[in-house]
Amino acid sequence: MALFRLSAARCLELQKFSAPIILRPLSDASTDLKKVLSEKIPKEQERIKAFRKNYGGTKVGEVTVDMMYGGMRGIKGLVWEPSVLDADEGIRFRGKSIPECQKLLPKAPGGEEPLPEGLFWLLITGDVPTDAQVKAISKEWAARSSIPAHVTKALNDFPKTLHPMTQFSAAITILNSESEFVKAYSSGTKKALYWESVYEDSMNLIAKLPVIAATIYRNTYKNGKGLGSVDSGKDWSWNFANMLGYDNKEFIELMRLYLTIHSDHEGGNVSAHTTHLVGSALSDPYLSFAAGMNGLAGPLHGLANQEVLVWLQKLRAQVGDNPSDDKLKEFIWNTLKSGQVVPGYGHAVLRKTDPRYTCQREFALKHLPNDSLFKLVSQVYKIVPPVLLETGKVKNPWPNVDAHSGVLLQYYGMKEMNYYTVLFGVSRALGVLSALVWDRALGLPIERPKSLSTDLLMKATKAA
């Protein structure tokens, strides 16, 4: 299946559109992110306008019946700027692999992991930021971090029995009262300027998420005590960890890594696509992101790392901390024969070990090499892929990001598994909201794919 069915001459003509303007660095290295976008967006609008004029009718893929019944898997139907998922290389943020991001993105003083602020700059502009640009984002998010009294009251009134993700989604929805986009749209702002108020909402929301998430954690698990305040001289992850009640330097580094690598994973996953879909109706970023978080709360999406830990605990209870390879292999085969899967292994797209798993493994090898649960995870990593290949039913037997993240959180004392998806949600905001700003900058319309009934599909396939 060819991506573009074009002649050689046409391909050469297409090259003038293929170098994205948004990836060209600005000469003045401005620390004002909105100014940077203001200079990039008109150029990108013109580039895409010319591209569509010349290639709007070009076919980019085919759709099969199995794709339609299989969750639209593999259908090329979205434009998503921040990241692309390669089956062999894993996620690339604006063309940069995770190891490249770890090397290139600015770090906190004395730190070794990239700052999420830097990744956000990369996702929304396409440029690797300078230290000064990242520090400016840290300060700006700190300045925007306070939440309205009515949101605080709602959080404090939620029963402790309410799932943390339900609290998270509800609080974000209530923040809609602060939407700059709603005000701008109501006042008749031009469509070409929608992105500006969506940008303001997105920056405000990202800034407030750690406060909301930390309040949920303290209320649900710590009797509402100990919520720290935001320090304008510290980075986003440091402030989040501090408000959660963790001052361990390694845990803060883990948060920087965690919030970076979970930020985006192409546009077709449930949380990203939902945010984009709801946003296409011109719902503001608060409502759009809350919808995405309701998707993330599903057991087939954001709850996966929790299911990995539950499975590991069952394994540990049966085989102990230092099982033989044969004992472990037997447990895995029994899991599969009972009709269950090995959680954390396999991915809809990836065909190699998830680089997000790999960087977390490297973190563990550096900071907790002798932890018994990490050793068990390492042993599982050695045993599971060959077993899955032996079944003959699995194309990708390698671990994904969820196979490791919970183990690291457990090691540093965050044992409340129901909360893990909230951490995921805080991170995912970086990717989906940067994409939402570009959705409005590019004037993308409301999403409305065509659906068919089974009878009409059967008729269409017979006629083909």
C-alpha positions as CSV (number, residue, x, y, z in Angstrom):
1,M,0.0,0.0,0.0
2,A,1.8,3.2,-1.2
3,L,1.6,6.3,1.0
4,F,1.7,8.6,-2.0
5,R,1.0,7.3,-5.6
6,L,3.1,10.0,-7.4
7,S,5.5,10.1,-10.3
8,A,9.1,10.8,-9.7
9,A,8.8,14.3,-11.0
10,R,5.8,14.9,-8.7
11,C,7.8,13.6,-5.8
12,L,10.5,16.1,-6.4
13,E,7.9,18.9,-6.6
14,L,6.5,17.7,-3.3
15,Q,9.8,18.1,-1.5
16,K,9.4,21.8,-1.3
17,F,6.5,21.2,1.1
18,S,8.2,18.5,3.1
19,A,10.6,20.6,5.3
20,P,8.3,21.9,8.0
21,I,8.7,25.6,8.6
22,I,7.8,25.1,12.3
23,L,11.1,23.2,12.7
24,R,13.2,26.2,11.8
25,P,14.7,27.9,14.9
26,L,14.2,31.6,15.4
27,S,17.2,33.8,15.2
28,D,16.3,35.9,18.3
29,A,15.8,32.9,20.6
30,S,12.9,34.7,22.3
31,T,11.8,33.4,25.7
32,D,8.2,34.5,24.9
33,L,6.5,31.4,23.7
34,K,3.5,33.1,22.4
35,K,5.6,35.5,20.4
36,V,7.5,32.5,18.9
37,L,4.2,30.9,17.9
38,S,2.9,34.2,16.4
39,E,5.9,34.2,14.0
40,K,5.6,30.5,13.1
41,I,1.9,30.1,12.7
42,P,1.4,32.4,9.6
43,K,4.2,30.6,7.8
44,E,2.8,27.2,8.6
45,Q,-0.7,28.3,7.5
46,E,0.7,29.3,4.1
47,R,2.8,26.1,3.8
48,I,-0.2,23.9,4.4
49,K,-2.5,26.0,2.2
50,A,-0.1,25.5,-0.7
51,F,0.3,21.9,0.1
52,R,-3.4,21.2,0.1
53,K,-3.9,23.2,-3.1
54,N,-1.4,21.0,-4.9
55,Y,-2.0,17.6,-3.3
56,G,-5.5,17.8,-1.7
57,G,-6.7,15.0,-3.9
58,T,-3.8,12.6,-3.3
59,K,-4.6,9.3,-1.8
60,V,-2.6,8.5,1.3
61,G,-3.9,5.0,2.2
62,E,-6.5,2.4,1.9
63,V,-9.3,1.2,4.2
64,T,-10.2,-2.4,4.7
65,V,-13.3,-4.0,6.2
66,D,-11.1,-5.3,9.1
67,M,-9.9,-1.8,9.8
68,M,-13.4,-0.6,10.1
69,Y,-14.4,-3.4,12.5
70,G,-11.0,-3.3,14.3
71,G,-11.2,0.1,15.9
72,M,-10.0,1.9,12.8
73,R,-6.6,0.5,13.5
74,G,-4.0,1.7,10.9
75,I,-6.4,4.1,9.1
76,K,-4.5,7.2,8.2
77,G,-7.1,9.9,9.0
78,L,-5.6,12.5,11.4
79,V,-3.1,15.3,11.2
80,W,-1.1,15.4,14.5
81,E,1.9,17.7,14.7
82,P,3.7,17.0,18.1
83,S,4.7,13.4,17.6
84,V,4.7,10.4,15.3
85,L,4.9,6.7,16.3
86,D,7.3,4.5,14.3
87,A,6.7,0.8,14.6
88,D,10.5,0.1,14.9
89,E,11.9,3.3,16.5
90,G,9.1,4.1,18.9
91,I,7.8,7.6,19.6
92,R,9.5,10.6,18.0
93,F,8.7,14.0,19.5
94,R,9.0,16.4,16.5
95,G,11.4,14.0,14.9
96,K,13.5,13.5,18.0
97,S,13.7,10.0,19.7
98,I,13.5,9.7,23.5
99,P,17.3,9.2,23.8
100,E,17.8,12.4,21.7
101,C,15.4,14.3,23.9
102,Q,17.2,13.1,27.0
103,K,20.4,14.4,25.5
104,L,19.2,17.7,23.9
105,L,16.5,19.1,26.2
106,P,17.5,21.4,29.1
107,K,17.8,19.9,32.6
108,A,17.4,21.3,36.1
109,P,20.7,22.3,37.8
110,G,22.4,19.1,38.9
111,G,19.7,17.0,37.2
112,E,20.2,14.4,34.5
113,E,16.6,14.0,33.1
114,P,15.0,16.4,30.7
115,L,12.6,19.0,32.0
116,P,9.0,18.6,30.7
117,E,8.9,22.3,30.1
118,G,11.5,21.8,27.4
119,L,9.6,19.0,25.8
120,F,6.5,21.2,25.7
121,W,8.4,23.9,23.9
122,L,9.6,21.3,21.5
123,L,6.2,19.8,20.9
124,I,4.4,23.1,20.3
125,T,7.2,24.9,18.3
126,G,9.3,22.1,16.8
127,D,12.4,23.7,18.2
128,V,14.8,22.4,20.9
129,P,14.6,25.2,23.5
130,T,17.4,27.0,25.2
131,D,17.9,27.0,29.0
132,A,16.5,30.5,29.1
133,Q,13.4,29.5,27.2
134,V,12.7,26.6,29.6
135,K,13.3,28.7,32.7
136,A,10.8,31.2,31.3
137,I,8.1,28.5,30.9
138,S,8.8,27.3,34.5
139,K,8.3,30.8,35.8
140,E,5.2,31.3,33.6
141,W,3.5,28.1,34.7
142,A,4.3,28.9,38.4
143,A,2.7,32.3,37.9
144,R,-0.4,30.8,36.3
145,S,-0.8,27.9,38.8
146,S,-3.4,29.2,41.3
147,I,-6.8,27.6,41.1
148,P,-10.1,29.4,41.7
149,A,-11.8,29.0,45.1
150,H,-14.8,27.2,43.7
151,V,-12.5,24.5,42.2
152,T,-10.7,24.1,45.5
153,K,-14.0,23.8,47.3
154,A,-15.2,21.2,44.8
155,L,-12.1,19.2,45.3
156,N,-12.3,19.3,49.0
157,D,-16.0,18.3,48.9
158,F,-15.4,15.2,46.9
159,P,-15.7,12.0,48.9
160,K,-12.4,10.1,49.4
161,T,-14.1,7.1,47.8
162,L,-14.4,8.9,44.5
163,H,-11.8,7.6,42.1
164,P,-8.9,10.0,41.6
165,M,-9.4,10.1,37.8
166,T,-13.1,11.1,38.3
167,Q,-12.0,13.9,40.6
168,F,-9.4,15.0,38.1
169,S,-11.8,15.1,35.2
170,A,-14.5,16.9,37.2
171,A,-12.1,19.6,38.5
172,I,-10.8,20.2,35.0
173,T,-14.4,20.5,33.7
174,I,-15.2,23.0,36.4
175,L,-12.2,25.1,35.4
176,N,-14.1,25.8,32.2
177,S,-15.4,28.8,34.1
178,E,-12.0,30.5,33.5
179,S,-11.8,29.9,29.8
180,E,-10.3,32.7,27.7
181,F,-11.5,30.9,24.5
182,V,-15.1,31.1,25.6
183,K,-14.8,34.8,26.3
184,A,-13.1,35.4,22.9
185,Y,-15.6,33.3,21.0
186,S,-18.5,35.0,22.6
187,S,-17.1,38.4,21.7
188,G,-16.8,37.4,18.0
189,T,-13.1,36.9,17.7
190,K,-11.9,36.1,14.2
191,K,-11.4,32.4,13.4
192,A,-7.7,33.1,12.5
193,L,-7.2,34.2,16.1
194,Y,-8.8,31.3,17.9
195,W,-5.4,29.8,18.6
196,E,-4.4,32.8,20.8
197,S,-7.1,32.2,23.5
198,V,-6.7,28.4,23.1
199,Y,-3.0,28.9,23.8
200,E,-3.9,31.0,27.0
201,D,-6.3,28.3,28.2
202,S,-3.8,25.6,27.5
203,M,-1.0,27.4,29.4
204,N,-3.3,28.1,32.3
205,L,-4.5,24.5,32.4
206,I,-1.1,22.9,32.3
207,A,0.1,25.3,35.0
208,K,-2.8,24.3,37.3
209,L,-2.8,20.6,36.8
210,P,-0.1,19.8,39.4
211,V,-2.1,21.8,42.0
212,I,-5.3,19.9,41.1
213,A,-3.6,16.5,41.0
214,A,-1.7,17.1,44.3
215,T,-4.8,18.3,46.0
216,I,-6.6,15.1,45.0
217,Y,-3.6,13.0,46.3
218,R,-3.5,14.8,49.6
219,N,-7.3,14.7,50.1
220,T,-7.7,11.1,49.1
221,Y,-4.6,9.5,50.8
222,K,-3.2,12.0,53.3
223,N,-6.3,13.4,55.1
224,G,-6.0,16.7,53.2
225,K,-2.8,17.6,55.0
226,G,0.6,18.8,53.8
227,L,-0.2,20.4,50.4
228,G,2.8,22.6,49.7
229,S,2.8,25.8,47.7
230,V,4.3,26.5,44.3
231,D,7.8,27.9,44.3
232,S,8.3,30.3,41.4
233,G,12.0,29.6,41.4
234,K,11.6,25.8,40.8
235,D,10.6,23.8,37.8
236,W,7.1,22.2,37.1
237,S,8.1,18.7,38.2
238,W,9.8,19.9,41.4
239,N,6.7,21.8,42.4
240,F,4.5,18.8,41.6
241,A,6.6,16.4,43.6
242,N,6.8,18.9,46.5
243,M,3.0,19.4,46.6
244,L,2.6,15.6,46.5
245,G,4.8,15.4,49.6
246,Y,8.0,14.0,48.1
247,D,11.3,15.7,48.5
248,N,13.5,12.9,47.5
249,K,15.8,14.1,44.7
250,E,15.6,10.8,42.8
251,F,11.8,10.9,42.9
252,I,11.9,14.4,41.5
253,E,14.1,13.2,38.7
254,L,11.8,10.3,38.1
255,M,8.9,12.8,37.8
256,R,10.8,14.8,35.3
257,L,11.4,11.7,33.2
258,Y,7.9,10.3,33.7
259,L,6.1,13.6,32.8
260,T,8.3,13.9,29.7
261,I,7.9,10.4,28.2
262,H,4.2,10.0,28.9
263,S,3.4,13.4,27.3
264,D,2.4,12.3,23.8
265,H,2.0,9.2,21.7
266,E,0.7,10.3,18.3
267,G,-2.9,11.4,17.7
268,G,-4.8,8.2,17.4
269,N,-4.8,6.9,21.0
270,V,-8.0,7.4,23.0
271,S,-7.0,10.4,25.1
272,A,-5.3,12.3,22.3
273,H,-8.0,11.6,19.7
274,T,-10.8,12.4,22.2
275,T,-9.2,15.8,23.1
276,H,-8.8,16.6,19.4
277,L,-12.4,15.4,18.5
278,V,-14.1,17.4,21.3
279,G,-11.9,20.4,20.5
280,S,-13.0,20.2,16.9
281,A,-16.5,21.2,18.0
282,L,-14.8,24.3,19.4
283,S,-15.3,23.1,23.0
284,D,-12.7,25.0,25.0
285,P,-9.4,23.3,26.2
286,Y,-10.8,22.5,29.6
287,L,-13.8,20.6,28.3
288,S,-11.7,19.0,25.5
289,F,-9.0,17.8,27.9
290,A,-11.5,16.6,30.5
291,A,-13.0,14.4,27.8
292,G,-9.6,13.0,26.9
293,M,-9.0,12.2,30.6
294,N,-12.3,10.3,30.7
295,G,-10.8,8.1,27.9
296,L,-7.5,7.8,29.7
297,A,-9.4,6.4,32.8
298,G,-10.3,3.3,30.8
299,P,-8.6,0.0,31.7
300,L,-7.4,-0.4,28.1
301,H,-5.6,2.9,28.1
302,G,-4.3,4.7,31.2
303,L,-5.0,2.0,33.8
304,A,-2.6,-0.4,32.2
305,N,0.4,0.2,34.6
306,Q,-1.9,-0.5,37.5
307,E,-2.9,-3.9,36.0
308,V,0.8,-4.7,35.5
309,L,1.4,-4.2,39.2
310,V,-1.5,-6.4,40.2
311,W,-0.2,-9.1,37.9
312,L,3.3,-8.8,39.4
313,Q,1.9,-9.1,42.9
314,K,0.1,-12.3,42.0
315,L,3.2,-13.6,40.4
316,R,5.3,-12.7,43.5
317,A,2.8,-14.4,45.8
318,Q,3.0,-17.6,43.9
319,V,6.7,-17.8,42.9
320,G,8.4,-15.6,45.5
321,D,11.1,-12.9,44.9
322,N,13.8,-15.1,43.4
323,P,12.0,-17.6,41.2
324,S,13.8,-19.9,38.8
325,D,13.4,-19.2,35.1
326,D,11.4,-22.4,34.8
327,K,9.0,-21.5,37.6
328,L,8.5,-18.1,36.1
329,K,7.9,-19.5,32.6
330,E,5.4,-22.0,34.0
331,F,3.4,-19.1,35.7
332,I,3.4,-17.1,32.4
333,W,2.2,-20.1,30.4
334,N,-0.6,-20.7,33.0
335,T,-1.6,-17.1,32.6
336,L,-1.9,-17.4,28.9
337,K,-3.6,-20.8,29.0
338,S,-6.3,-19.4,31.3
339,G,-7.3,-16.9,28.6
340,Q,-5.5,-13.9,30.2
341,V,-2.8,-11.7,28.8
342,V,0.5,-10.7,30.3
343,P,-0.1,-7.0,31.0
344,G,2.4,-4.5,29.8
345,Y,3.5,-6.6,26.9
346,G,2.5,-6.0,23.3
347,H,1.5,-2.8,21.5
348,A,-0.9,-2.0,18.7
349,V,1.8,-0.3,16.7
350,L,5.3,-0.9,18.1
351,R,7.3,-3.9,16.9
352,K,10.2,-3.5,19.3
353,T,10.7,-2.8,23.0
354,D,9.1,0.5,23.8
355,P,11.8,3.2,24.2
356,R,9.8,4.5,27.1
357,Y,10.2,1.2,28.8
358,T,13.9,1.2,28.0
359,C,14.6,4.7,29.5
360,Q,12.7,3.7,32.7
361,R,14.8,0.5,32.9
362,E,18.0,2.5,32.6
363,F,16.7,4.8,35.4
364,A,16.1,1.7,37.6
365,L,19.5,0.2,36.7
366,K,21.1,3.5,37.9
367,H,19.1,4.2,41.0
368,L,17.5,0.9,42.3
369,P,19.4,-2.0,40.7
370,N,19.0,-4.2,43.8
371,D,15.2,-3.7,44.3
372,S,13.5,-7.0,44.4
373,L,10.5,-5.9,42.4
374,F,12.8,-4.4,39.7
375,K,14.8,-7.7,39.6
376,L,11.5,-9.5,39.0
377,V,10.5,-7.1,36.2
378,S,13.9,-7.7,34.6
379,Q,13.5,-11.5,34.8
380,V,10.0,-11.2,33.3
381,Y,11.5,-9.1,30.5
382,K,13.9,-12.0,29.7
383,I,11.2,-14.7,29.9
384,V,8.0,-13.3,28.4
385,P,9.0,-12.3,24.8
386,P,10.2,-15.8,23.9
387,V,7.0,-17.4,25.4
388,L,4.8,-15.0,23.5
389,L,6.6,-15.7,20.3
390,E,6.2,-19.4,20.9
391,T,2.4,-19.1,21.0
392,G,2.6,-18.0,17.3
393,K,-0.2,-15.5,17.9
394,V,1.8,-12.4,19.0
395,K,3.5,-10.0,16.5
396,N,5.0,-7.8,19.1
397,P,6.1,-9.7,22.3
398,W,8.0,-6.7,23.7
399,P,7.2,-4.6,26.8
400,N,5.6,-1.2,26.5
401,V,5.8,1.8,28.9
402,D,3.3,0.4,31.4
403,A,5.4,-2.7,32.1
404,H,7.8,-0.5,34.2
405,S,6.4,2.8,35.4
406,G,4.5,1.4,38.4
407,V,7.5,-0.4,39.8
408,L,9.5,2.8,40.0
409,L,6.7,4.7,41.7
410,Q,6.3,1.8,44.2
411,Y,10.0,2.0,45.0
412,Y,9.8,5.6,46.0
413,G,6.8,5.1,48.3
414,M,3.9,6.1,46.0
415,K,2.0,2.8,46.4
416,E,-1.5,4.2,45.7
417,M,-2.1,2.5,42.4
418,N,-5.5,4.1,41.7
419,Y,-3.6,7.4,41.5
420,Y,-1.1,6.5,38.8
421,T,-3.4,7.4,35.9
422,V,-3.6,11.0,37.3
423,L,0.1,11.3,36.9
424,F,-0.3,10.0,33.3
425,G,-3.0,12.6,32.8
426,V,-0.8,15.5,34.0
427,S,1.8,14.5,31.5
428,R,-0.5,13.9,28.6
429,A,-1.6,17.5,28.8
430,L,1.7,18.6,27.2
431,G,1.1,16.7,24.0
432,V,-2.7,17.0,23.5
433,L,-2.9,20.7,24.4
434,S,0.0,21.7,22.2
435,A,-1.8,19.8,19.3
436,L,-5.0,21.6,20.2
437,V,-3.3,25.0,19.8
438,W,-2.2,23.9,16.3
439,D,-5.7,22.6,15.5
440,R,-7.1,26.0,15.9
441,A,-4.1,27.8,14.3
442,L,-4.6,25.6,11.2
443,G,-8.4,26.1,11.2
444,L,-9.1,22.4,11.3
445,P,-12.9,21.8,10.9
446,I,-15.2,19.7,13.1
447,E,-14.3,16.0,12.8
448,R,-17.1,14.1,11.1
449,P,-16.0,10.8,9.5
450,K,-18.5,8.8,7.4
451,S,-20.0,5.7,9.0
452,L,-21.7,2.7,7.3
453,S,-24.1,0.0,8.5
454,T,-23.0,-3.6,8.1
455,D,-25.6,-4.1,5.3
456,L,-24.3,-1.1,3.3
457,L,-20.7,-2.2,3.9
458,M,-21.5,-5.7,2.6
459,K,-23.2,-4.1,-0.5
460,A,-20.2,-1.9,-1.1
461,T,-17.7,-4.7,-0.9
462,K,-19.7,-6.9,-3.2
463,A,-19.9,-4.1,-5.8
464,A,-16.1,-3.4,-5.5
